[in-house]
Amino acid sequence: MIMHNCDVSPMKEQLKVYLTDIKEMVQNSLDQINNENHCLLSQFDDIRDSIRKVQSIAASFYLQCYLSAFTSNYIDLSITIQHLSERRHGALIVIQRNDPLDQMIHSGIPLEANLTYSLLESVFYPGSPLHDGAVLIQGDRVVSAGNVLPVSHAVLVNKKMGTRHRAAIGLTEQTDALVLVVSEETGNASFAFKGTLHPLSGVDMIVDEDTSDAEAFDTDSFEANEETIH
């Protein structure tokens, strides 16, 4: 299992760069605010766009930290979300953490299979009998699919939020589970944790980073074995 040190993640360094840029843009606006010949509106647009970008990158960073301690197949989950998002295949994936979920999830079809991105993508392929429900993951196992989750009533007033997103929030309001969501309408990916939905971007960056770590790990192991043999 590849353990991630969130304190030295390249994604965290990127966050620092973006936040520093935002700080400089805000300071520049403060310096120019008394200049009547300078309009700040375009700068506000730039600041708003940068804040949205840093929010999404932060969500990706925290997702990595929240998941890596509970499954060694984090790369497969990242690839799954990336592919489903690109194809606009709706998905709802529950990753169990510490809290038991037996009393919260209902009507699932047992799978008891190894966690792979190909399996998850086939489950959520449009027309699949299980694609409308949620997949439950414990560690490196896909326990069941077609599960029904409790829906959050606190967000029903938001008509733009679909059933998958309300279900993701509903489960995480009551447990410490993390739920990945892909919208079939927009392809946008997000994750719910502690009752809050976070936009998710930069999944391809996570995949590249984790794949590089895995390749480095495999290379080191191979070289170590070679030295042992010789």
C-alpha positions in Angstrom: 0.0 0.0 0.0 1.3 3.4 -1.0 0.9 5.8 1.9 0.7 9.5 1.1 2.2 12.3 3.2 -0.3 15.1 2.8 2.1 17.6 4.2 4.5 17.2 1.2 2.0 16.5 -1.5 2.8 18.3 -4.9 -0.9 19.3 -4.9 -0.5 21.1 -1.6 2.4 23.0 -3.1 0.2 24.0 -6.0 -2.4 25.2 -3.6 0.2 27.5 -2.0 1.1 29.0 -5.4 -2.6 29.7 -6.2 -3.3 31.2 -2.7 -0.2 33.4 -3.0 -1.4 34.7 -6.4 -4.8 35.4 -5.0 -3.2 37.3 -2.1 -1.2 39.4 -4.6 -4.3 40.1 -6.7 -6.3 41.3 -3.6 -3.4 43.5 -2.5 -3.2 45.0 -6.0 -6.9 45.8 -5.9 -6.5 47.4 -2.5 -3.6 49.5 -3.8 -5.7 50.7 -6.8 -9.1 51.2 -5.1 -8.5 55.0 -4.7 -7.5 55.4 -8.3 -10.7 56.6 -10.1 -9.0 56.0 -13.5 -8.6 52.3 -12.8 -11.7 50.0 -12.9 -11.4 47.0 -10.5 -14.2 44.9 -12.1 -11.9 42.8 -14.4 -9.6 42.1 -11.4 -12.6 40.9 -9.4 -13.4 38.5 -12.2 -9.8 37.2 -12.1 -9.9 36.8 -8.3 -13.2 35.0 -8.5 -11.9 32.6 -11.2 -8.8 31.9 -9.2 -10.8 31.2 -6.0 -13.0 28.7 -7.9 -9.9 27.0 -9.2 -8.1 26.8 -5.8 -11.4 25.5 -4.3 -11.5 22.6 -6.7 -7.8 21.8 -6.3 -8.2 21.8 -2.5 -11.1 19.4 -2.8 -8.9 17.0 -4.8 -6.1 17.3 -2.3 -8.4 16.6 0.7 -10.0 13.7 -1.2 -6.6 12.1 -1.6 -5.8 12.5 2.1 -9.2 11.2 3.2 -9.2 8.1 1.0 -5.6 6.9 1.0 -5.7 5.7 4.6 -8.8 3.5 3.9 -8.0 1.8 0.6 -4.8 0.9 -1.2 -6.7 1.0 -4.5 -7.0 4.8 -4.5 -5.6 5.0 -8.0 -8.4 2.8 -9.4 -11.0 5.1 -7.7 -9.3 8.1 -9.3 -9.2 6.6 -12.7 -12.8 5.5 -12.4 -14.0 9.1 -11.5 -11.8 10.5 -14.3 -13.3 8.1 -17.0 -16.9 8.4 -15.8 -16.7 12.2 -15.7 -15.3 12.3 -19.2 -18.1 10.1 -20.5 -20.8 11.7 -18.4 -21.8 8.4 -16.8 -23.6 9.0 -13.5 -22.1 7.3 -10.5 -22.4 7.1 -6.7 -19.6 5.4 -4.8 -19.5 5.0 -1.0 -16.2 4.4 0.7 -16.7 3.1 4.2 -14.3 4.5 6.8 -14.7 3.9 10.5 -18.5 4.0 11.0 -20.5 0.8 10.2 -23.0 1.3 7.4 -25.1 -1.8 7.6 -28.1 0.1 9.1 -27.8 3.0 6.7 -27.5 1.3 3.3 -30.3 -0.9 1.9 -31.3 -3.3 -0.9 -27.8 -3.8 -2.3 -26.7 -6.7 -4.6 -23.7 -8.5 -3.1 -20.6 -8.5 -5.3 -17.6 -9.2 -3.0 -15.1 -8.5 -5.8 -11.7 -6.9 -5.9 -11.8 -3.1 -6.4 -10.8 -2.2 -10.0 -11.7 0.7 -12.2 -12.9 -1.6 -15.0 -15.4 -3.2 -12.6 -16.7 0.1 -11.3 -17.0 1.5 -14.9 -19.0 -1.5 -15.9 -21.4 -1.2 -13.0 -22.1 2.5 -13.9 -22.4 1.9 -17.6 -25.7 3.4 -18.8 -28.3 0.7 -19.0 -26.6 -1.6 -16.5 -29.1 -3.0 -14.0 -27.0 -1.6 -11.1 -26.0 1.8 -12.5 -28.8 3.8 -10.6 -27.8 2.7 -7.1 -24.7 3.2 -5.0 -21.6 1.0 -4.8 -20.2 0.2 -1.4 -16.5 -0.2 -0.9 -14.7 -1.5 2.1 -11.0 -1.4 1.9 -10.0 -3.0 -1.4 -13.3 -4.8 -1.9 -16.4 -3.8 -3.8 -19.0 -5.2 -1.3 -22.2 -4.5 -3.1 -23.9 -2.4 -5.8 -27.4 -1.0 -6.4 -27.6 0.2 -2.8 -30.1 2.8 -1.7 -28.8 5.6 0.5 -30.7 7.9 2.9 -31.5 11.2 1.2 -30.8 14.5 2.9 -34.0 16.5 3.3 -31.9 19.6 4.2 -31.1 20.2 0.5 -34.4 19.3 -1.1 -35.1 23.0 -1.7 -32.1 23.1 -4.1 -33.8 22.0 -7.3 -30.5 21.9 -9.2 -29.3 19.1 -6.9 -30.1 15.6 -8.2 -30.9 12.5 -6.2 -27.4 11.2 -6.3 -26.0 14.3 -4.7 -28.8 14.4 -2.0 -28.1 10.8 -1.2 -24.4 11.4 -0.9 -25.0 14.3 1.5 -27.6 12.3 3.4 -25.3 9.4 4.2 -22.3 11.6 5.1 -24.5 13.7 7.4 -25.0 10.6 9.6 -21.7 8.7 9.2 -18.0 9.4 8.5 -18.2 7.7 5.1 -16.9 9.5 2.0 -19.1 9.4 -1.1 -18.0 10.1 -4.7 -20.5 11.5 -7.1 -20.5 12.0 -10.9 -23.3 13.9 -12.5 -24.7 12.2 -15.7 -26.0 15.6 -16.9 -22.8 17.6 -16.7 -20.1 15.1 -16.0 -19.0 17.1 -13.0 -17.4 15.1 -10.2 -17.7 15.9 -6.5 -17.4 14.2 -3.1 -19.5 14.4 0.0 -17.9 14.3 3.5 -19.4 15.3 6.8 -22.6 16.4 5.1 -20.9 18.8 2.7 -20.5 18.5 -1.0 -17.2 19.5 -2.5 -16.5 20.1 -6.2 -13.8 17.8 -7.5 -11.3 18.6 -10.3 -7.7 17.7 -11.1 -8.5 14.0 -10.9 -6.1 13.5 -13.8 -3.4 15.2 -11.8 -4.1 12.8 -8.9 -3.9 9.9 -11.2 -0.6 11.1 -12.7 0.9 11.7 -9.3 -0.2 8.4 -7.9 0.9 6.5 -11.0 4.3 8.1 -10.7 4.6 7.1 -7.1 3.6 3.6 -7.9 6.1 3.3 -10.7 8.8 4.7 -8.4 7.9 2.2 -5.7 8.0 -0.7 -8.2 11.4 0.4 -9.5 12.9 0.7 -6.1 11.5 -2.8 -5.2 12.9 -4.3 -8.4 16.4 -2.7 -7.8 16.4 -3.9 -4.2 15.5 -7.5 -5.3 18.3 -7.4 -7.9 20.8 -6.4 -5.3 19.6 -9.2 -3.1 20.0 -11.7 -5.9 23.5 -10.5 -6.7 
